[in-house]
C-alpha cells in the first residue's frame, strides 16, 4: 500500500502500543501522518495543547537518554505533564500487584503509562487490566516508538516507503525486530545480514514474511547491494559483548567499503547511541548520507503523535 495515496482519519483502534505487530498498515500510516502534522505545527510554532490537563506516567525499568528526554519535552509541548514513577523488579517480586498499580494510578487522573524495560509478560498483564493506554517505549522484544520514528524519517527523506530496499546489517536487536515488521507492513523490501549467533529471531522473520519478501543472509555485501537505506545498531547497549563476540561481529561493520554496493544516494540510519569504529565508522555515520540526527529529532514528533492518538 502506498502511503502517499492514503487518506488519514487521525485515529487508531488500539488503546495500547506494545508492538507494531499488533498494528495494521493503515494504523501505522495514521501514526506517521500524525507525526507529520505535529512536526509541521512544531516548526510553525503553533500551540498544540491536545494534552492540556493530562498527566502521563513514566514507568521505566532501565535507563534512557533520548527517549526519556523526548517524552518529557513532548508531553510538555502538548500541554500535559509527566510524572516519573519508581519501578523496581524487587518490588514486583516482593508482592506488588500489576492490577493494583494500574487501577490506583488511573484513579490519580493519569491518562497513559509509558513503560521502558518492562518484561513482555508483565506488559501483557498491564494491558489486560488497564483502562488507560499503555505505551511500550522499549523492552527486550520491541521498540515501536523508534520504528515509527525511523519509518517517518525515511518517508520524509525519500518521499515514499513502498518499494524501497532497507538493509539491516549487524547484531539482531530489538530495534531491528521492530523496524523490520514496520517496514514490511509499509511495503518495503528488507534484507538482513547478521552472524548466526546474533541473528534476528526466526519468529520475527516469519512474522515479517507474512507481508512480503525478507532476505536473510550472513553476507553483509549481499544484504547491502542496491539498498536505499542501510541500518545498524549498537552491539553493546545495555548488554556488553565479549572480545570474541566483537570479532564475530567485526565483518558486519558499516564502513566505506560496504556502502559502495548500496544505491548511490543511500541513507544511513542508526538509533543511537553509536560506537564509532565498532558497528559503524565515523566516516559513514558523520558523512553526507547519514540521517541519524534527523532520526533523533523525529523521535520527539513520533512520540507526540502516539500520545495524541492513543490518549482518549
DRENKOL-772835 format. One record per residue (C-alpha): residue in one letter; x, y, z. Coordinates in Angstrom, 3 decimals. Layout:
BEGIN
+------+----------+----------+----------+
! rest !        x !        y !        z !
+------+----------+----------+----------+
!    A !        X !        Y !        Z !
...
+------+----------+----------+----------+
This chain:
BEGIN
+------+----------+----------+----------+
! rest !        x !        y !        z !
+------+----------+----------+----------+
!    X !    0.000 !    0.000 !    0.000 !
!    X !    1.325 !    3.439 !   -0.976 !
!    X !    1.359 !    5.802 !    1.991 !
!    X !    1.031 !    8.795 !   -0.345 !
!    X !   -2.331 !    7.507 !   -1.599 !
!    X !   -3.657 !    7.016 !    1.908 !
!    X !   -6.162 !    9.470 !    3.409 !
!    X !   -5.708 !    9.639 !    7.179 !
!    X !   -8.537 !    9.970 !    9.673 !
!    X !   -6.134 !   10.646 !   12.575 !
!    X !   -7.371 !    7.829 !   14.719 !
!    X !   -6.382 !    4.268 !   15.646 !
!    X !   -8.497 !    1.459 !   17.030 !
!    X !   -5.997 !    0.220 !   19.577 !
!    X !   -5.703 !    1.610 !   23.087 !
!    X !   -2.187 !    0.307 !   23.743 !
!    X !    1.079 !    0.322 !   21.781 !
!    X !    3.269 !   -2.603 !   22.738 !
!    X !    4.484 !   -3.757 !   19.321 !
!    X !    3.862 !   -2.839 !   15.695 !
!    X !    2.951 !   -6.485 !   15.138 !
!    X !   -0.487 !   -5.692 !   16.547 !
!    X !   -0.982 !   -2.680 !   14.278 !
!    X !   -2.328 !   -2.761 !   10.741 !
!    X !   -0.639 !   -0.962 !    7.869 !
!    X !   -3.408 !    1.635 !    7.992 !
!    X !   -2.860 !    2.261 !   11.698 !
!    X !    0.876 !    2.680 !   11.148 !
!    X !    0.091 !    5.194 !    8.392 !
!    X !   -2.224 !    7.056 !   10.788 !
!    X !    0.641 !    7.433 !   13.252 !
!    X !    3.053 !    8.524 !   10.519 !
!    X !    0.654 !   11.156 !    9.211 !
!    X !    0.098 !   12.356 !   12.775 !
!    X !    3.875 !   12.640 !   13.164 !
!    X !    3.995 !   14.782 !   10.033 !
!    X !    1.246 !   17.026 !   11.370 !
!    X !    2.711 !   17.580 !   14.835 !
!    X !    6.134 !   18.260 !   13.338 !
!    X !    4.705 !   20.883 !   10.963 !
!    X !    2.990 !   22.566 !   13.932 !
!    X !    6.239 !   22.469 !   15.877 !
!    X !    8.130 !   24.111 !   13.013 !
!    X !    5.402 !   26.761 !   12.663 !
!    X !    5.465 !   27.412 !   16.445 !
!    X !    1.760 !   26.589 !   16.652 !
!    X !    0.289 !   25.795 !   20.042 !
!    X !   -0.705 !   22.119 !   20.297 !
!    X !   -2.331 !   21.762 !   23.697 !
!    X !   -4.030 !   18.472 !   22.911 !
!    X !   -2.915 !   17.009 !   26.265 !
!    X !   -3.954 !   20.017 !   28.314 !
!    X !   -4.819 !   18.765 !   31.778 !
!    X !   -3.493 !   15.245 !   31.081 !
!    X !   -0.848 !   13.541 !   33.207 !
!    X !    1.360 !   10.851 !   31.653 !
!    X !    3.192 !    8.439 !   33.958 !
!    X !    6.666 !    7.170 !   33.011 !
!    X !    7.398 !    3.720 !   34.426 !
!    X !   10.997 !    2.965 !   33.466 !
!    X !   12.775 !   -0.224 !   34.403 !
!    X !   16.049 !    0.806 !   32.768 !
!    X !   17.934 !    3.931 !   31.797 !
!    X !   17.328 !    6.106 !   28.762 !
!    X !   18.539 !    9.445 !   27.443 !
!    X !   16.907 !   10.405 !   24.128 !
!    X !   13.641 !    8.548 !   24.730 !
!    X !   13.098 !    9.984 !   28.206 !
!    X !   14.075 !   13.471 !   27.017 !
!    X !   11.753 !   13.281 !   24.011 !
!    X !    8.895 !   12.025 !   26.190 !
!    X !    9.233 !   14.671 !   28.876 !
!    X !    9.698 !   17.503 !   26.373 !
!    X !    6.980 !   16.216 !   24.037 !
!    X !    4.398 !   15.857 !   26.807 !
!    X !    5.047 !   19.424 !   27.892 !
!    X !    4.826 !   20.695 !   24.313 !
!    X !    1.402 !   19.054 !   24.042 !
!    X !    0.272 !   20.832 !   27.188 !
!    X !    0.424 !   17.830 !   29.519 !
!    X !    2.560 !   16.968 !   32.500 !
!    X !    4.540 !   13.833 !   33.250 !
!    X !    5.499 !   12.085 !   36.456 !
!    X !    8.271 !    9.564 !   36.950 !
!    X !    7.109 !    6.517 !   38.852 !
!    X !    9.541 !    4.408 !   40.870 !
!    X !    9.852 !    0.900 !   39.436 !
!    X !   11.861 !   -1.997 !   40.729 !
!    X !   11.753 !   -5.659 !   39.820 !
!    X !   12.499 !   -6.219 !   43.509 !
!    X !    9.164 !   -4.569 !   44.358 !
!    X !    7.355 !   -6.832 !   41.902 !
!    X !    8.989 !   -9.938 !   43.348 !
!    X !    8.085 !   -8.732 !   46.849 !
!    X !    4.386 !   -8.814 !   46.019 !
!    X !    3.486 !   -5.630 !   44.126 !
!    X !    0.405 !   -6.383 !   42.077 !
!    X !    0.114 !   -5.146 !   38.492 !
!    X !   -3.654 !   -4.781 !   38.659 !
!    X !   -3.465 !   -2.722 !   41.833 !
!    X !   -0.743 !   -0.487 !   40.407 !
!    X !   -2.687 !    0.305 !   37.230 !
!    X !   -6.051 !    0.779 !   38.900 !
!    X !   -4.707 !    3.120 !   41.563 !
!    X !   -2.654 !    5.169 !   39.081 !
!    X !   -5.648 !    5.603 !   36.779 !
!    X !   -7.646 !    6.983 !   39.745 !
!    X !   -4.994 !    9.689 !   40.091 !
!    X !   -6.159 !   11.085 !   36.754 !
!    X !   -3.278 !    9.652 !   34.726 !
!    X !   -4.092 !    9.403 !   31.009 !
!    X !   -1.424 !    6.911 !   29.959 !
!    X !    1.503 !    4.885 !   31.231 !
!    X !    4.683 !    4.837 !   29.163 !
!    X !    6.968 !    1.947 !   30.074 !
!    X !   10.552 !    1.012 !   29.348 !
!    X !   12.477 !   -2.117 !   30.194 !
!    X !    9.375 !   -3.968 !   31.418 !
!    X !    9.390 !   -7.661 !   30.532 !
!    X !    6.801 !   -8.683 !   27.891 !
!    X !    4.812 !  -10.931 !   30.222 !
!    X !    4.407 !   -8.123 !   32.746 !
!    X !    3.441 !   -5.674 !   29.995 !
!    X !    0.730 !   -8.057 !   28.855 !
!    X !   -0.614 !   -8.024 !   32.411 !
!    X !   -0.697 !   -4.229 !   32.423 !
!    X !   -2.631 !   -4.135 !   29.147 !
!    X !   -5.102 !   -6.794 !   30.277 !
!    X !   -6.219 !   -4.800 !   33.315 !
!    X !   -5.601 !   -1.181 !   32.297 !
!    X !   -8.374 !    1.221 !   31.346 !
!    X !   -5.759 !    3.759 !   30.253 !
!    X !   -3.247 !    3.489 !   27.420 !
!    X !   -0.047 !    1.531 !   27.977 !
!    X !    2.761 !    2.540 !   25.617 !
!    X !    5.948 !    0.487 !   25.383 !
!    X !    8.904 !    2.758 !   24.695 !
!    X !   11.197 !   -0.253 !   24.592 !
!    X !   11.920 !   -3.669 !   26.039 !
!    X !   13.892 !   -6.754 !   25.005 !
!    X !   11.296 !   -7.694 !   22.377 !
!    X !   10.192 !   -4.460 !   20.782 !
!    X !   10.866 !   -0.727 !   20.401 !
!    X !    7.806 !    0.515 !   18.477 !
!    X !    8.396 !    4.236 !   19.064 !
!    X !   11.852 !    4.006 !   17.472 !
!    X !   10.465 !    2.090 !   14.500 !
!    X !    7.779 !    4.728 !   13.923 !
!    X !   10.395 !    7.459 !   14.142 !
!    X !   12.580 !    5.620 !   11.622 !
!    X !    9.751 !    4.977 !    9.169 !
!    X !    8.675 !    8.594 !    9.329 !
!    X !   12.262 !    9.762 !    8.726 !
!    X !   12.579 !    7.538 !    5.657 !
!    X !    9.257 !    8.827 !    4.303 !
!    X !   10.310 !   12.404 !    4.975 !
!    X !   13.660 !   11.985 !    3.222 !
!    X !   12.624 !    9.773 !    0.304 !
!    X !    9.004 !   10.826 !   -0.191 !
!    X !    7.781 !    7.241 !   -0.113 !
!    X !    8.103 !    3.906 !    1.664 !
!    X !    6.716 !    1.333 !   -0.734 !
!    X !    9.354 !   -0.243 !   -2.951 !
!    X !   12.401 !    0.995 !   -1.054 !
!    X !   15.036 !   -1.518 !   -0.008 !
!    X !   16.097 !   -1.498 !    3.657 !
!    X !   19.259 !   -3.413 !    4.579 !
!    X !   19.798 !   -4.169 !    8.245 !
!    X !   23.405 !   -5.143 !    8.961 !
!    X !   24.858 !   -6.321 !   12.263 !
!    X !   23.633 !   -7.656 !   15.576 !
!    X !   19.945 !   -8.521 !   15.580 !
!    X !   18.485 !   -6.210 !   18.210 !
!    X !   15.018 !   -5.279 !   19.467 !
!    X !   15.245 !   -2.127 !   17.326 !
!    X !   15.876 !   -4.277 !   14.267 !
!    X !   12.941 !   -6.561 !   15.051 !
!    X !   10.511 !   -3.641 !   15.330 !
!    X !   11.794 !   -1.840 !   12.256 !
!    X !   11.623 !   -4.936 !   10.060 !
!    X !    7.982 !   -5.599 !   10.978 !
!    X !    7.054 !   -1.959 !   10.371 !
!    X !    8.968 !   -1.726 !    7.112 !
!    X !    7.357 !   -4.856 !    5.696 !
!    X !    3.874 !   -3.651 !    6.608 !
!    X !    4.637 !   -0.413 !    4.757 !
!    X !    5.607 !   -2.211 !    1.537 !
!    X !    9.384 !   -2.025 !    1.809 !
!    X !   11.826 !   -4.717 !    0.763 !
!    X !   14.031 !   -5.923 !    3.620 !
!    X !   17.357 !   -7.735 !    3.708 !
!    X !   19.104 !   -8.747 !    6.918 !
!    X !   22.748 !   -9.672 !    7.392 !
!    X !   23.815 !  -10.964 !   10.807 !
!    X !   26.102 !  -13.723 !   12.057 !
!    X !   24.095 !  -16.765 !   13.062 !
!    X !   24.850 !  -16.271 !   16.761 !
!    X !   23.405 !  -12.748 !   16.690 !
!    X !   20.597 !  -13.161 !   14.186 !
!    X !   17.083 !  -11.815 !   14.489 !
!    X !   14.742 !  -14.476 !   15.842 !
!    X !   13.020 !  -16.819 !   13.417 !
!    X !    9.654 !  -15.821 !   14.891 !
!    X !   10.225 !  -12.175 !   13.939 !
!    X !   11.375 !  -13.073 !   10.426 !
!    X !    8.444 !  -15.442 !    9.897 !
!    X !    6.050 !  -12.744 !   11.082 !
!    X !    7.578 !  -10.209 !    8.698 !
!    X !    7.349 !  -12.639 !    5.777 !
!    X !    3.562 !  -12.531 !    6.016 !
!    X !    3.807 !   -9.103 !    4.388 !
!    X !    6.425 !   -9.674 !    1.700 !
!    X !    9.896 !  -10.975 !    0.926 !
!    X !   12.662 !  -10.826 !    3.532 !
!    X !   16.193 !  -11.880 !    2.600 !
!    X !   18.247 !  -13.305 !    5.472 !
!    X !   21.950 !  -13.857 !    4.915 !
!    X !   25.273 !  -13.944 !    6.725 !
!    X !   26.828 !  -11.901 !    3.903 !
!    X !   26.646 !   -8.129 !    4.565 !
!    X !   27.559 !   -7.265 !    0.973 !
!    X !   24.658 !   -9.336 !   -0.338 !
!    X !   22.271 !   -7.597 !    2.042 !
!    X !   23.547 !   -4.074 !    1.292 !
!    X !   23.651 !   -4.424 !   -2.503 !
!    X !   21.358 !   -1.833 !   -4.068 !
!    X !   19.946 !   -0.785 !   -0.679 !
!    X !   18.214 !    2.566 !   -0.371 !
!    X !   18.735 !    2.512 !    3.390 !
!    X !   21.475 !    0.843 !    5.418 !
!    X !   20.673 !    0.489 !    9.114 !
!    X !   22.729 !   -0.798 !   12.021 !
!    X !   22.563 !   -0.681 !   15.807 !
!    X !   24.864 !   -0.666 !   18.824 !
!    X !   26.392 !   -4.008 !   19.737 !
!    X !   26.704 !   -3.403 !   23.463 !
!    X !   23.961 !   -1.008 !   24.582 !
!    X !   22.766 !   -2.390 !   27.949 !
!    X !   24.231 !   -5.804 !   27.025 !
!    X !   28.063 !   -5.747 !   26.875 !
!    X !   29.714 !   -8.188 !   24.496 !
!    X !   32.967 !  -10.066 !   24.902 !
!    X !   36.045 !   -9.547 !   22.773 !
!    X !   35.427 !  -12.841 !   20.976 !
!    X !   31.856 !  -11.779 !   20.183 !
!    X !   33.166 !   -8.447 !   18.908 !
!    X !   35.389 !  -10.337 !   16.463 !
!    X !   32.391 !  -12.318 !   15.194 !
!    X !   30.566 !   -9.044 !   14.509 !
!    X !   33.549 !   -7.188 !   13.011 !
!    X !   32.834 !   -8.215 !    9.379 !
!    X !   29.394 !   -6.564 !    9.711 !
!    X !   30.758 !   -3.093 !   10.376 !
!    X !   29.143 !   -0.470 !    8.139 !
!    X !   32.104 !    1.249 !    6.504 !
!    X !   33.089 !    2.940 !    3.266 !
!    X !   33.793 !   -0.404 !    1.615 !
!    X !   30.361 !   -1.861 !    2.403 !
!    X !   28.338 !    1.177 !    1.359 !
!    X !   29.858 !    1.193 !   -2.133 !
!    X !   27.427 !   -1.580 !   -3.099 !
!    X !   24.370 !    0.378 !   -1.909 !
!    X !   22.331 !    2.758 !   -4.054 !
!    X !   24.340 !    5.884 !   -4.881 !
!    X !   22.048 !    8.073 !   -2.774 !
!    X !   21.585 !    5.592 !    0.077 !
!    X !   20.650 !    6.768 !    3.569 !
!    X !   22.499 !    5.589 !    6.658 !
!    X !   20.480 !    5.133 !    9.852 !
!    X !   21.327 !    4.306 !   13.468 !
!    X !   19.058 !    4.714 !   16.537 !
!    X !   21.954 !    5.887 !   18.774 !
!    X !   23.988 !    5.654 !   20.913 !
!    X !   26.618 !    4.670 !   18.362 !
!    X !   30.078 !    3.229 !   18.858 !
!    X !   32.158 !    4.819 !   16.130 !
!    X !   34.771 !    2.386 !   14.929 !
!    X !   32.765 !   -0.621 !   16.107 !
!    X !   29.428 !   -1.218 !   14.314 !
!    X !   29.960 !    1.810 !   12.056 !
!    X !   32.874 !    4.015 !   11.087 !
!    X !   32.938 !    7.744 !   11.767 !
!    X !   33.199 !    8.387 !    8.008 !
!    X !   29.782 !    6.805 !    7.447 !
!    X !   27.815 !    7.955 !   10.485 !
!    X !   29.126 !   11.514 !   10.206 !
!    X !   29.049 !   11.546 !    6.404 !
!    X !   26.705 !   13.162 !    3.896 !
!    X !   24.419 !   10.111 !    3.636 !
!    X !   23.798 !    9.852 !    7.360 !
!    X !   20.408 !   10.909 !    8.736 !
!    X !   20.908 !    9.824 !   12.343 !
!    X !   20.335 !   13.341 !   13.683 !
!    X !   17.072 !   13.534 !   11.748 !
!    X !   16.054 !   10.265 !   13.413 !
!    X !   16.883 !   11.726 !   16.800 !
!    X !   14.856 !   14.854 !   16.058 !
!    X !   11.880 !   12.936 !   14.716 !
!    X !   11.683 !   10.740 !   17.815 !
!    X !   10.164 !   13.746 !   19.572 !
!    X !    7.452 !   14.137 !   16.944 !
!    X !    6.685 !   10.408 !   16.640 !
!    X !    6.236 !   10.193 !   20.399 !
!    X !    3.931 !   13.213 !   20.393 !
!    X !    1.878 !   11.650 !   17.596 !
!    X !    1.447 !    8.389 !   19.524 !
!    X !    0.392 !   10.230 !   22.674 !
!    X !   -2.032 !   12.429 !   20.726 !
!    X !   -3.786 !    9.487 !   19.040 !
!    X !   -3.788 !    6.953 !   21.892 !
!    X !   -4.765 !    9.063 !   24.864 !
!    X !   -8.550 !    9.355 !   24.832 !
+------+----------+----------+----------+
